[in-house]
Amino acid sequence: MTTGVLPLDKPRAPRRPAARRSNFELYSWLFMRISGIALVVLVLGHLFIMNILDEGVQRINFGFVAGRWASPFWQFWDLSMLWLAQLHGGNGLRTIIDDYARKDTTRFWLKMLLYVSMAIILILGTMVIFTFDPNI
């Protein structure tokens, strides 16, 4: 009669180690939700301040931007919008490339083009915000 318990002298076969999976897609999904909420707050705040509190877009000129970017608060606000919008949009486009590119080589080159363009825009945008000279 067996009780369903292995005898003590018979060792169990070693279990295969669990496959290691990256949680990148989970973090990517989570980033899209959090950055989307942050972008809604940042963009709606930006539109409200620029169009209602600051008397509309007709007031925006070089001097207005120079005065605004003299404050670290507005530099951080605009930098946050730039970075979040670029990373949010790039992540969405990366997902679209993964879904619709059929060949591995096509997928690779489309992603490389996406990553390079994202890096260029982020670098140039960050440089413009932090190196803006109002005395031109």
C-alpha positions in Angstrom: 0.0 0.0 0.0 1.4 3.4 -1.0 0.7 6.5 0.9 1.8 8.9 -1.9 5.0 9.8 0.0 8.3 9.1 -1.6 10.6 6.8 0.4 13.4 8.6 2.2 16.2 6.7 0.3 14.9 7.7 -3.2 16.0 11.2 -4.1 13.8 13.4 -6.2 14.8 14.3 -9.7 16.2 17.9 -9.8 13.7 20.4 -10.9 14.5 22.5 -13.9 15.2 26.0 -12.9 12.4 28.4 -13.7 13.0 30.4 -16.8 14.1 34.0 -16.0 11.8 36.5 -17.5 12.2 40.2 -17.7 9.5 42.4 -16.3 10.3 45.1 -18.9 6.8 44.9 -20.6 5.1 45.1 -17.2 7.2 48.2 -16.3 6.6 49.6 -19.7 2.8 49.2 -19.3 2.9 50.7 -15.9 5.0 53.6 -17.2 2.4 54.3 -19.9 -0.3 54.7 -17.3 1.6 56.8 -14.9 3.2 59.0 -17.5 -0.2 59.5 -19.2 -1.7 60.8 -16.0 1.3 63.1 -15.4 1.1 64.3 -19.0 -2.6 65.2 -18.6 -1.8 67.2 -15.5 1.2 68.9 -17.1 -0.3 69.7 -20.4 -3.7 70.9 -19.1 -1.9 73.0 -16.5 0.3 74.4 -19.3 -2.7 75.2 -21.5 -4.6 76.8 -18.6 -1.7 79.0 -17.5 -0.7 80.0 -21.1 -4.1 80.6 -22.5 -6.2 81.8 -19.5 -4.0 83.1 -16.7 -1.4 84.7 -19.0 -3.9 86.5 -21.3 -3.7 84.2 -24.3 -1.3 83.1 -27.0 -1.0 86.6 -28.5 1.3 87.5 -25.5 3.8 84.7 -26.3 7.0 86.0 -27.9 10.7 85.7 -27.4 10.7 87.9 -24.3 7.8 85.9 -22.7 9.7 82.6 -23.1 13.0 84.2 -21.9 11.2 85.5 -18.8 9.5 82.2 -18.2 12.7 80.1 -18.6 14.5 82.3 -16.1 12.7 80.4 -13.4 13.9 76.9 -12.6 10.3 75.9 -11.9 9.2 76.5 -15.5 12.4 74.9 -16.8 11.5 71.8 -14.9 7.9 71.9 -15.9 8.7 72.2 -19.6 11.5 69.6 -19.3 9.1 67.2 -17.6 6.6 67.7 -20.5 9.3 67.1 -23.1 10.8 64.0 -21.5 7.5 62.4 -20.5 5.9 63.1 -23.9 8.9 61.8 -25.8 9.2 58.6 -23.7 5.5 58.0 -23.6 5.1 58.4 -27.4 8.3 56.4 -28.1 7.1 53.6 -25.9 3.8 53.5 -27.7 5.5 53.5 -31.1 7.8 50.7 -29.9 4.7 48.6 -29.1 3.2 49.3 -32.5 6.5 48.3 -34.2 6.5 45.1 -32.2 2.9 44.4 -33.1 3.0 45.2 -36.8 6.6 44.7 -38.1 6.7 41.1 -39.5 10.4 40.6 -40.2 12.9 40.7 -37.4 15.3 42.9 -39.5 12.5 45.4 -40.2 11.6 45.5 -36.5 15.2 46.0 -35.6 15.8 48.9 -38.0 12.5 50.6 -37.2 13.4 50.4 -33.5 16.9 51.7 -34.1 15.4 54.7 -36.1 13.0 55.3 -33.3 15.6 55.2 -30.5 18.0 57.4 -32.4 15.3 60.0 -33.2 14.1 59.9 -29.6 17.7 60.5 -28.3 18.3 63.4 -30.7 15.0 65.1 -29.7 15.6 64.6 -26.0 19.2 65.9 -26.2 18.3 68.9 -28.4 15.2 69.8 -26.4 17.1 69.6 -23.1 19.9 71.7 -24.4 17.5 74.3 -25.6 15.8 74.6 -22.2 19.0 74.8 -20.2 21.2 76.8 -22.6 18.6 79.3 -23.7 20.2 82.8 -23.8 17.6 85.6 -23.4 20.3 88.1 -24.4 20.5 87.2 -28.0 
